[in-house]
Amino acid sequence: MTQFTAITEGVRVTVQAFYLEDRSEPDEGQWVWAYQVEIENLSSRTLQLRRRSWLITDGRGRTLKVDGEGVVGEQPVLPPGARFEYTSGTPLQTPSGFMRGSYQMRDVETGAAFDAEVPPFSLDSPSGDSRLH
């Protein structure tokens, strides 16, 4: 599996996507993926993940924007060297696409906030055309 990684202000975000054949219904026009995310605090500050923002683009170029508090119902606090992992998923109406986004991180001590990049990553089914991204 391919990993996609980005580092922003000492926050490393690594993503792997997995096609879920057993949850997909290509004949019905629905393909489903899970993605596993690891967020690691490489900085010397204690940080909290406050919000997420995703752009999910299907194989026809249609983009859905998803914003919300935290991830999977949590707003994890990451001391220096800490990691947080979670798994989520997304359906598409095409056999391929891609996602990208950011996490709003806040320095617990100073309150300063910044956006940590979630690297763009591809969503490819066995029947998809990965040349689209």
PLY file of the C-alpha trace (Angstrom):
ply
format ascii 1.0
element vertex 133
property float x
property float y
property float z
element edge 132
property int vertex1
property int vertex2
end_header
0.00 0.00 0.00
1.16 3.48 -0.83
1.56 5.97 2.01
1.15 9.70 1.50
2.90 12.06 3.94
3.01 15.80 4.61
4.76 17.76 7.39
3.53 21.21 8.45
5.04 23.11 11.41
6.19 19.90 13.06
3.00 17.89 12.46
3.46 14.82 10.26
0.28 13.45 8.67
0.50 10.05 6.96
-2.44 8.51 5.08
-3.11 5.12 3.50
-6.31 4.39 1.55
-7.90 0.96 1.11
-10.58 0.03 -1.41
-13.45 -1.80 0.32
-14.67 -4.26 -2.28
-17.13 -5.88 0.14
-18.84 -2.51 0.85
-18.82 -1.30 -2.77
-21.62 -1.80 -5.30
-20.17 -0.93 -8.72
-23.38 -2.04 -10.46
-25.22 0.52 -8.32
-22.62 3.24 -8.93
-21.04 3.21 -5.47
-17.40 2.59 -4.60
-16.20 2.77 -0.98
-12.77 3.34 0.61
-11.38 3.38 4.11
-8.41 5.56 4.93
-6.08 5.27 7.90
-4.52 8.47 9.21
-1.57 8.86 11.58
-0.92 12.31 13.04
2.43 12.72 14.78
3.61 15.75 16.75
7.29 16.22 15.88
7.39 19.68 17.49
8.31 20.73 21.04
4.80 22.13 21.63
1.67 20.41 22.94
-0.93 20.62 20.19
-4.64 19.89 19.94
-6.45 18.94 16.75
-9.53 21.21 16.74
-11.14 20.91 13.28
-10.88 19.05 9.98
-11.47 20.21 6.44
-11.62 17.76 3.52
-11.97 18.13 -0.23
-13.19 14.86 -1.78
-13.03 14.78 -5.58
-14.51 11.99 -7.69
-13.37 10.78 -11.10
-15.65 13.28 -12.86
-14.05 16.21 -11.04
-16.99 16.84 -8.70
-15.68 18.05 -5.32
-17.39 17.77 -1.95
-16.14 19.93 0.94
-16.48 18.47 4.43
-15.70 20.54 7.54
-16.21 19.66 11.17
-15.01 19.55 14.74
-12.14 17.14 15.44
-11.87 13.69 13.88
-13.99 10.59 14.60
-15.65 12.46 17.48
-12.38 13.42 19.16
-10.18 16.49 19.48
-6.95 14.77 20.52
-4.21 16.54 22.48
-0.74 15.59 21.28
2.23 16.29 23.56
5.65 16.39 21.84
6.38 13.00 20.24
2.78 11.74 20.56
0.82 10.07 17.77
-2.89 9.72 17.09
-4.31 7.22 14.62
-7.81 6.78 13.29
-9.66 5.14 10.43
-12.56 6.61 8.50
-14.08 6.16 5.08
-15.79 7.71 2.11
-18.00 6.57 -0.77
-17.74 7.86 -4.34
-20.02 7.56 -7.36
-17.00 6.83 -9.58
-14.35 4.06 -9.39
-11.57 6.52 -8.58
-10.93 9.92 -7.09
-8.77 11.64 -4.52
-8.89 13.46 -1.21
-6.90 16.24 0.42
-7.42 18.50 3.37
-6.13 20.02 6.56
-6.40 19.81 10.33
-6.62 22.96 12.40
-4.07 22.53 15.17
-3.88 24.73 18.28
-0.89 25.24 20.55
-2.34 24.39 23.98
-0.05 26.84 25.80
-0.27 29.92 23.54
-3.58 29.34 21.75
-1.90 29.97 18.39
-3.52 27.99 15.58
-2.32 26.76 12.18
-3.50 24.36 9.49
-1.57 21.10 9.12
-1.76 19.73 5.59
-3.32 16.35 4.90
-1.45 15.19 1.79
-3.49 14.54 -1.35
-4.09 10.80 -1.71
-5.69 8.72 -4.41
-8.75 6.51 -4.14
-8.36 3.77 -6.73
-10.56 0.73 -7.20
-9.43 -2.25 -9.27
-11.80 -1.05 -12.02
-10.75 2.61 -11.75
-8.59 4.63 -14.09
-5.78 6.01 -11.92
-4.68 8.32 -14.77
-7.40 10.72 -13.62
-5.26 12.14 -10.81
0 1
1 2
2 3
3 4
4 5
5 6
6 7
7 8
8 9
9 10
10 11
11 12
12 13
13 14
14 15
15 16
16 17
17 18
18 19
19 20
20 21
21 22
22 23
23 24
24 25
25 26
26 27
27 28
28 29
29 30
30 31
31 32
32 33
33 34
34 35
35 36
36 37
37 38
38 39
39 40
40 41
41 42
42 43
43 44
44 45
45 46
46 47
47 48
48 49
49 50
50 51
51 52
52 53
53 54
54 55
55 56
56 57
57 58
58 59
59 60
60 61
61 62
62 63
63 64
64 65
65 66
66 67
67 68
68 69
69 70
70 71
71 72
72 73
73 74
74 75
75 76
76 77
77 78
78 79
79 80
80 81
81 82
82 83
83 84
84 85
85 86
86 87
87 88
88 89
89 90
90 91
91 92
92 93
93 94
94 95
95 96
96 97
97 98
98 99
99 100
100 101
101 102
102 103
103 104
104 105
105 106
106 107
107 108
108 109
109 110
110 111
111 112
112 113
113 114
114 115
115 116
116 117
117 118
118 119
119 120
120 121
121 122
122 123
123 124
124 125
125 126
126 127
127 128
128 129
129 130
130 131
131 132
